[in-house]
Amino acid sequence: MLVALTVAVAVTALALAAWCGFAAYRDQPTKDWHFIGMAVVSLLALAQLVVGIVQLSRGERPEQGMTIFIAYLIGAFLAVPAAGFLSLTERTRWGSVTVAAGAVVLAVLEVRLYDIWGN
């Protein structure tokens, strides 16, 4: 795994969590700008998914098993889009809370991916 990409995904996810958490604190739903932020984080997670699959196809293997690594990669990729979709159904401050929680989950998944790969 590329450590820089893992750190970039985690940091942008935490920034998105803080931004949406602040919106929830101000009693605001997710807005268009939040969805742009979610798109940026999701693109980084997609890049990580592609890099992970390429590394696996080149013969590199994670220390803790390929199946769990692939499952975490897919979960990391889907965390923020799933939270964004749920925030569309809840157009109150709780939609912002949902996105903030999804972004925190993504940051935690990044730490776990780093551990699974064996760095």
GICOR-V901357 format. One record per run of one state. SS is the DSSP state (a for helix, b for strand, c for the rest). FROM is the first residue (numbers start at 1). TO is the last residue. If there is no record, write none. Layout:
ss: [SS/SS]
from: [FROM/FROM]
to: [TO/TO]
//
This chain:
ss: [c/a/c/a/c/a/c/a/c]
from: [1/3/26/32/58/66/90/93/118]
to: [2/25/31/57/65/89/92/117/119]
//
